[in-house]
Amino acid sequence: MKHVAQRSHSHRRWWLLGVIVGIIVALGGLFWYQQTKSTNPRPQTMHFVALGDSLTQGIGYADDHTGYLPALSSQLKQDYRVTLKTHNFGIGGLRSDQIDERIKTNQEEQQAIRRAQLIAITAGGNDLLQSLQSNITVDDDQKLVQKLKPAKATYEARLTRLLSRLKQLNPKAQIYLFGFYNPVYVYFANATAITRAVNDWTAVNKTVAQKNGSGDLRRY
């Protein structure tokens, strides 16, 4: 019985890995804004910097803890025939303001960002989680939406500041801002309040990308 349970847990873990990677690679890269439109030839070696929370770090990706970066890098190498140098600065549990603070104070991250041609960010999941935990006793969807409004506004300001800092450090890099992943929906599709909150906060990412980008917004 124990063996069956372990096998079931392993199957679920790998299935969840597939879902996460699929969402991030195929759908998660929802918002792309390009800071400059250069006609220069693509370099043979490109620096790819990943910033963010547990999705970037790799927590939940089976046992390798490498995140989406290896899979995405492999695809980019195959599609564009370039050599990629990757830098993963993801740390599980970080809110958007904490990601920004690390960039502000960490010289290694600053140096990597300045050299990067590509920058990818997963942010906001822990901002939302913290807000949901603070309102765990609210059992009405509409009340929850109202309760989350101030936190959502704070998150939008934090994300705007984060992207502004990246542009200051490297105005030429292409920046990919991922949408939110909703793990609750996988097992609790009826948790409509949480799903709505995830959708609302993903809309914040889209809004911030539009405001801070060059207007070259693409959806995947």
C-alpha positions in Angstrom: 0.0 0.0 0.0 2.8 2.4 0.8 4.5 1.6 -2.5 1.3 2.4 -4.4 1.0 5.7 -2.5 4.6 6.6 -3.2 4.1 5.8 -6.9 0.9 7.8 -7.0 2.7 10.8 -5.4 5.6 10.5 -7.9 3.2 10.3 -10.8 1.3 13.4 -9.6 4.7 15.3 -9.1 5.8 14.6 -12.6 2.4 15.5 -14.0 2.5 18.8 -12.1 6.0 19.4 -13.5 4.6 19.0 -17.0 1.7 21.3 -16.3 4.0 24.0 -14.9 6.6 23.8 -17.6 3.9 23.7 -20.3 2.1 26.7 -18.9 5.3 28.7 -18.5 6.9 27.8 -21.9 3.7 27.8 -24.0 1.4 30.2 -22.2 3.1 31.7 -19.3 5.3 34.1 -21.3 2.2 36.2 -21.8 3.7 39.6 -21.8 6.7 40.7 -23.8 7.9 44.2 -24.2 11.0 45.1 -26.2 12.9 48.1 -25.0 14.7 48.8 -28.3 14.3 47.7 -31.8 17.7 47.0 -33.0 18.8 46.0 -36.5 22.1 44.6 -35.3 22.8 40.9 -36.0 21.9 38.5 -33.3 25.0 37.7 -31.2 26.4 34.2 -31.2 26.5 34.2 -27.4 23.5 35.5 -25.4 23.1 36.1 -21.7 19.8 35.0 -20.3 18.9 36.2 -16.8 16.0 34.7 -14.8 14.6 36.6 -11.8 11.8 35.8 -9.5 10.3 33.4 -7.0 10.0 29.6 -6.7 8.8 29.1 -10.3 12.1 30.5 -11.4 14.2 28.8 -8.7 12.7 25.4 -9.5 10.7 24.4 -6.4 8.1 21.9 -7.5 10.0 20.7 -10.5 10.5 17.1 -9.4 14.0 16.6 -7.8 16.2 18.7 -10.0 15.2 22.2 -8.7 16.3 23.8 -11.9 13.1 25.6 -12.8 11.9 26.4 -16.3 15.3 27.9 -17.4 16.9 24.7 -18.8 13.9 23.7 -20.9 13.4 27.2 -22.2 17.1 27.6 -22.9 17.2 24.3 -24.8 14.3 25.5 -27.0 15.9 28.8 -27.7 19.2 27.2 -28.6 17.3 24.9 -31.0 15.2 27.6 -32.6 17.9 30.3 -32.9 21.2 28.4 -32.9 22.9 30.6 -30.3 25.0 29.8 -27.3 23.2 30.7 -24.1 24.8 31.7 -20.8 22.1 31.5 -18.2 21.9 33.0 -14.7 19.1 31.9 -12.4 18.5 34.2 -9.5 15.1 32.8 -8.5 14.4 32.4 -4.7 11.3 30.7 -3.4 9.0 32.8 -1.3 10.1 36.3 -2.5 7.5 38.9 -3.1 7.9 41.4 -5.9 9.4 44.1 -3.6 11.9 41.6 -2.2 13.0 40.7 -5.8 13.4 44.4 -6.5 15.4 44.9 -3.3 17.8 42.1 -4.2 18.4 43.6 -7.6 19.0 47.0 -5.9 21.6 45.6 -3.5 23.1 42.5 -5.1 26.1 43.4 -7.3 26.2 39.9 -8.9 22.6 40.3 -10.1 23.2 43.8 -11.3 26.3 42.7 -13.3 24.4 39.9 -14.9 21.4 42.1 -15.8 23.7 44.7 -17.5 25.1 42.0 -19.8 21.8 40.3 -20.5 20.1 40.2 -23.9 17.1 38.3 -22.4 15.5 38.8 -18.9 12.6 36.7 -17.6 10.6 37.4 -14.5 8.2 35.4 -12.4 6.8 37.7 -9.7 3.6 38.4 -7.8 2.6 34.9 -6.7 3.8 35.4 -3.1 2.3 38.9 -3.0 -1.1 37.4 -3.8 -0.6 34.4 -1.5 0.2 36.8 1.4 -2.9 38.8 0.7 -5.1 35.7 0.4 -3.8 34.4 3.7 -4.6 37.7 5.4 -8.2 37.3 4.2 -8.6 33.6 4.7 -11.8 34.1 6.7 -13.6 35.9 3.9 -16.1 33.4 2.4 -17.8 35.7 -0.2 -16.2 36.2 -3.6 -17.3 39.8 -4.0 -16.1 40.7 -0.5 -12.8 39.1 -1.2 -12.4 41.1 -4.4 -12.9 44.3 -2.4 -10.5 43.2 0.3 -7.8 42.5 -2.2 -8.0 45.8 -4.1 -5.5 47.7 -1.9 -3.0 44.8 -2.1 -3.4 44.6 -5.8 -2.7 48.4 -6.2 0.4 48.0 -4.0 1.5 45.1 -6.1 1.1 47.1 -9.3 3.3 49.9 -7.9 5.9 47.3 -6.8 6.0 45.6 -10.2 6.3 49.0 -12.0 9.2 49.9 -9.8 10.9 46.5 -10.4 10.6 46.9 -14.2 11.8 50.5 -14.1 14.9 49.3 -12.2 15.6 46.7 -14.8 15.3 49.2 -17.6 17.7 51.5 -15.8 20.3 48.8 -15.5 19.8 47.5 -19.1 17.6 49.5 -21.5 18.3 47.2 -24.4 17.4 43.8 -23.0 14.2 42.0 -24.0 12.1 41.4 -20.9 9.6 38.6 -20.5 7.1 39.0 -17.7 5.2 35.8 -17.0 1.6 35.5 -16.1 0.4 33.8 -12.9 0.3 30.1 -12.4 -2.8 28.9 -10.5 -1.9 25.5 -8.8 -5.2 25.6 -6.9 -7.2 25.2 -10.1 -5.5 21.9 -10.8 -7.0 20.2 -7.7 -9.8 22.6 -6.7 -11.5 23.8 -9.9 -14.4 25.1 -7.8 -12.3 27.5 -5.9 -13.7 30.4 -8.0 -12.6 33.2 -5.6 -8.9 32.2 -5.9 -9.1 31.7 -9.6 -10.7 35.1 -10.0 -8.0 36.7 -7.9 -5.3 35.0 -10.0 -6.9 36.3 -13.2 -7.2 39.8 -11.7 -3.6 39.9 -10.7 -2.5 38.5 -14.1 -4.3 41.5 -15.6 -2.0 43.7 -13.5 1.0 42.1 -15.1 -0.5 42.9 -18.5 -1.3 46.5 -17.6 2.2 47.1 -16.2 3.8 45.5 -19.3 1.8 47.8 -21.6 2.6 50.9 -19.6 6.3 50.2 -19.3 7.0 48.7 -22.7 7.6 50.2 -26.0 4.2 49.2 -27.2 5.5 46.0 -28.9 3.4 43.7 -26.7 3.0 40.1 -27.9 0.9 37.3 -26.6 1.8 33.6 -26.8 
